[in-house]
Amino acid sequence: MEKIAVTGIGVVSALGIGQKKFRENCRRAFSGISKIELFDTKGFRSNVAGWVADFNPKQFMPPSVYRRMSRISAMAVVASIEAIADSGLALDKMDRDRCAVVMGTADGPSSQVNSFFSSLLENGPRGSQPLFFPETVPNAPASHIGMFHGITGPNTTFCQNMISAEQAICYGRDMILMGQADMAVVGGADELSAAQFACYDAIGALSRVRVNGRRPDPLSFGGGMVLGEGAGVLVLERLDAALSRGAKIYGLLLAAVVTGGRADMGHYEASGEQLARAMTTALSEAGLSPEDISQLNVSANYTQELGRMESEQIEALFAPSHGAPQVFALKYLMGDFGGAGAIRAAASLISLYRQASLPLISAAALLADNGYRPAWSVPEAQEIHAALMTSATFGGAGSCLIFSRQKRDLLS
């Protein structure tokens, strides 16, 4: 099978805007979770999230371009600007009909949906604000990326809760392998909004943490989700094409698997059977065994249900070869959202490319019942060959991506 290379990365997250700052904060396990200042949190049981505090689209594009974008669309476009520039691709010399944009989002432009609906309720159909409407659809971020860069090929959006970005990465890879595109801009994005936050609060899904100061104690979390926001974008292309133009190659996407299971509404699959199937299928697709994996990137998000299920499956598959598995849990630092998978993938890819270990905690720590006590540690210098990334979402679905370091012995 042809190999798919990742040649560009763009990040907008609570850990930093831009790959450099994001990388530095990841390495030191800096927490981007803080008291929310985007909207009034009075009346909610929680007032913390991984929100992007210093995001200003004016730093990246003129007002005439971003003034009609929602927050999520602006973050997605900014991440795409960095990713495409980082890839070194000259779009003006390419057939843009052969370039694809595939994005994932769980909640889309929820702030614009709320604004449009509020104007409709207050003023009736004739008094509603028409300028809000184009930004109420989930595919707005992908559309803006396409328009901004003049990409006229396939433009697709996936909405599958917390594995939306993973679905986008899978689909982008498949489009290239099936000959439908020469390159794909893939990723995920979500924004934090009052309406979205209120919904999660109403169903009791959030970790009940309220703080007075800006920075909460991460050790106080546990028992519920900590939401986040941001955008991550990757550029995918065939390995032979990337090599022929001398591109920087962060890593190879060896496997991308999504499985579906049964779960009660609002819950993760209790048995973890589908997450286990995703991991074993991905390993088989990549031609690897558990002992070949150097890094485990997990989707733990402070909920006990996901932590227990994911820890059990990681231990069952990797303990025989890894002893007590150590894992990287990025959502502990930036919160959880549907597009988070692209940023998590970016962290592993940067780690592979730079051969710089990410901070780890024990997989057993995910089982904690009364709040988490993550004791982060950065391993001593070691060669990182392959990274396996697990993902799960309420509703029962699971996902597994495997990235490897691009080396000569992988070119055969």
N, C-alpha and C positions, 0 to 999 in steps of 0.2 A: 504493500500500500504506500502511496505517496505520503511523505511526511509534511506536516504543517508547522511552520515556524512562526513565532511571535517576534515581530521586529519593531514594535512601537508600543509605548505605555504612557497613558495620561491619567492623572489622579486628582480628584477634588474630594477631600475628606476632612473629618474632624481632627485628623492627625497631621494635616497639612495640605496646602494647595501646591501641586507640583510634585513630581517624583522625588526630588532631592530632599525636601523637608519631610515628606511622608516616610521616606526610607530612614532618615535619621531618627524620627520619633518612634518608628517601629522597633528599631534596634535597641532603644533604651526603654521600651515598654511604657512609653508615656501615655497617660490616659487622656483621650480627647473628650471624655464625658464631663459635662459641666451643667450648671444651672441654665435653663433655657431663657433666652432673652429675645427670641423671635416673636413671642406672643405671650399674653397673660396666662399664667398657669394657676391662678387662684381658683380653688375649687377642685383641682385635680389631686389625686392621691400621690402623684409623682411630679417633680418639676425638673428632672434631669434628663439629658439625652446627649447623644454624640452629634451635635450640630456644628455646622461650618461657620465659625464665628466671624471670620475676616474675609468672607467672600464678597468680591465686588467685580461684576463683569466688565466694568468700565476699564479695568486694567488690561483687558484682553481683546476688546472689540468696541467699536464706536457706538454711541447711544442709538443711532439710527438703526443699528442691527439688533441690539438686545432689548430695546424698550418695549417690545411686544412679547418678549419671552417670559414665561413663568420662571420661577427660581430653579425648578428641576431642568428645564430646557437650557437655561444659561449654564448651569453646572455641567450638563452633558456636552454642550458645545465647547466649553473651555477644556474639558478633559480630552475631547477629540482633537482640538488644536494642538495640544501637547503631544498626543499619541502620533498623529500624522507627521508632525515636524520631527519627532524622535525617530520615526521609521526611515526618514530620508527619502520617502517616495515623492516623486514630482508628479502630482496629479494632472498638471497641465500637459504632460507628455504621455498620459495614459488614456486608454479608452474608458471613460468614466461610466459608460453603460455596463462595463464589466467589473465595476466596483460595487460592493454591497455595504449596506448599513443594517446591522441587526442589534437591537437593544432590548433590555429586559427591565421591567418596572413592576412593582407590586401595586402601588397606589396612584401612580401617574401624577399629574399636576393637581393634587388635591386642594391646594389653596385656591386655584382658579375655579375649580368646580364649585367650591363653597361661595366664592365671590359672585359667580354667575347666578347660582341658585338663589342667593340672598337678594340680588337685584331683581330677579324674577318674582320672588315672593313680595318684595316691597313695592315694586312698580308695575307688576303685571307683564304680560308678553310684550306689549309695545314699549314698555319702559325699561326692559332689561338691557343690560350692557352688551352689545354685540361684539365688542372688542375682546371680551373675556372668553367668548365661546370657542374660538379656534384652539385655545390652550386648555380646554377641558378634556381632551381625548388623550388616552395613554400613549398614542404613537407620536405625540408632539415632539418629544426630545429627539427621536430618530429622524423625524421629518426636518427639524431644524439643522441637525448635523448634515443631512443630505443637501439642504439648500445652501448652507454656509459654505460648504466645500465644492458645490456643484457636482455632487455625486448623483448620477442619474440611473444607477443600476437598482437591483432589488432593495426595497426598504421595508423592514419587518420589525414588529414589536411583539415580545412575549410577556404575558402577565400570568405568572404561576407562583404567587406569593413569594416566599423567601428563596426560591431557586430560579427566579426569573432571569437573572444574568447568566446563570449556568445554562439555561435553555438557549439563550442567545449565542453563547460561545459554541455550544454543540451544533446549532443550526448553521452558524457562519462557517464552521469547519466543514460541514457536510456540503454546503453550497460550493466550496472550493474543490472538494474531492469529486463532486459530481460534474464539475466543469461549468457550473452556472455563474461563477465569478472567478476573477483572477486574484482578487484580494478582498478582505472583509474587515470593516471597522465594526467591532463587536464590543458589547459591554453592558453596563446596567446603571440605573440612576433612580433615586427617589429623593423627595424633599420632605422635610418635617413641617407640618402645618397644624394649626389649632384643631381643625375638623378631624384630621387623621388621629391626632393625639387623643382627642376626646373619645373617639370610637374605641381605641385600645384600652383607655381608662375605664370606659363604661362596662366592658366585659371582664374587667379585673385581670387583664393580661400583663399589666406593667408591674415592675418591681416598685414597691411602695417606699420610695426614697424621696424625702424633701430636705433640701439644704438651704441655708441662709447665705453662705458664701458662694463664690463662683465655682470652686472645685470641691466636689464631694469626695469622701473616702471610698475608693473602689471596694474596700473590704466590707462596706455596708450593703452592697448589692446582693441579690439572691432571691430566688423564689418567683421571679417574674422577669419579663423582657425589659431591656433598656433600649429604646429606639434610637435610631441614628439617621443620617442622611448623607448624600454625596453622590459622586459619579466616578466610574472607572471605565476606561476605554482601552482596548487592545487592538493592534493591527495584526491580522493573520494573513499569511501568504504561503505559497508552496516553498518548501525548503530549497529546491533547485533554483527557483526564481530569486530567492533571497541571496543565495550564494553567488549567483551569476552577476548580481549588481554590487556584491561586497557589502551587504547590509549587516548591521549589528544584529545578532540573533540572541535574544534573551533566553530562549529555550524552545523545545519542541513540544507540541501538544500531542502526546502519544495516545491518549484515550479520553473519551468524553461520553459518559453513560448517564442516562436518567431512567429511574425506575418508578413505578407507581404502585402504591399499596392502599389498604383500607385503614381508615382511622375515623374516630368520632370527630364531629365538627369542632374545629378549633384546637385539635390535639395532634400530636405527632404519633406515628405508628408505634404502638407500645412494644411490639416484639423486636423491632429493628430489622426484620427480615429483609425488607426491600433495600435498606441502606447496606446491609451485608452483601446482598446480591449485586448492588451497584459497584461495590469495591472489588469483589471477586471477578465480576465481568470486565471491569476496567483493567485489572491486572492481567487478565487473560488477553484482552485486546492489545495491551501494550507489550505483551510477551515478557512480563516481569513476574517475580515472586515477591512475597512480603519482605524478605530480607534484602531485596534490591532497593527498597524505599528508604531514602535518607531523611525525609521530612514529612511529618503528618500535620496537615493544616485542617483544623476542625471548625464546625459551624456553631459550636457552643455559644449560647447567648444569654446566660444567667438563668434560664428556666430549668428547673429540676428535671422536668420530664424529658427534655432533649438531652440534657447533660447525662442522665442515667443511661438512656438508650444508646447515645453515641459512645460513651465510655465503655459500655459492655461490648459493643461490636468492635471497637478498636482493640480492646484487650483480647478478645477472642481470636482475632485475626493476626495481631502483631506481637502479642506477648511471647509466643514460642521463639520468635527470632529476635525480638527487641528487648526482651526482659520486661521491665516496667516501662511501658511506652511514655515518651514525652511528646507533647503536642503544642502547636501554635494556635492560639485562640484569639484571633484579631477582633472579633466582635466584643470581647471583653474591654477593648480599648476604644472602639469607635461606635458601638451600638449596632443594632440589627435593622436591616431594611432589605427590600427585595433586590436591589441592585448591588448589594454588598459583595456578591460572589466575584464580580469583576475586580474589585479592589483587593480582595483576598488572593485572587489569582495573581494580581500584579505583585503582591508582596513575595509570593513564592518564586515568581519569575525573576525578580530583581535579586533575590537571594541566590538563585541558581547561577545567574549571570556573573554576579560579583563574588560568588563563593563566600558569602557572609551569612553566618548563622542567624536565625531569628530567635527571639526570646521564647523560652518554652516553660510549660508547667506540666505537672504529672497528669496523665489521663485520669488517674484516680481522683484528682481534685474536682473533676466534673460531677462527681457523685455527691458532693457536699449537700446536706439537707438544710442547714441553717445559715445560709449565706456562704459565699465563696471566700477562700483564703488563698488566692493565687500567689505562689512564691515563684516569681519569674527568675529564670537563670538563662544566661547566654552561653552555650557550649563553647569550649575551646575550638580553635581553628580545626576544621575537618572538611574533607571533600564531600560536597553535596552532589549526588548523582541524579536523584529523582525525587520529586515531591508529589505526594498524593493528597488531594483536597476533597474532603467529604462535605456534603451539604444535605440538609433535610428541611422540610417545611411542614407546617400543620396541614392536615389533609392526607398525609401518608406518603408523599413522594420523597424519593431520595436521589442523590446525584453523586458522581465521583469523577473528578478530572485528574489526569496524571500528566505532569510536565517533566521533561528530562533536560539535562544539560546537553547542549549541542557539542558533540565531540566527533573526532574522526571515525571512531569505531561505530558510530550510529549512522553513518552515511551509506552503508551498504544496503 
